[in-house]
Amino acid sequence: MIEKAAQLDMFPVTGEVEALDPRTAIGPATRVSGLYRVRYGGAATVHQVYHDRHGWYCGEHGPACVAVSDAVATARAR
């Protein structure tokens, strides 16, 4: 049996996480308690990560998105 080799990132791309005020960005009646904008390597693509009664999730990719773990780490560090 041949095992598949894992590729290691020599220069991992770090995420730039920006905390936003959910009430300002979404509206005063929102139930979102945390809103984060995550961008990797200066890319044009931005991940919007939400924290609400459903938990943590990326608006486009869901809870398994790597941006979610970066946003959670930023929230815990605050």
Order of alpha helices (4+ residues) and beta strands (2+ residues): beta-alpha-beta-beta-beta-alpha
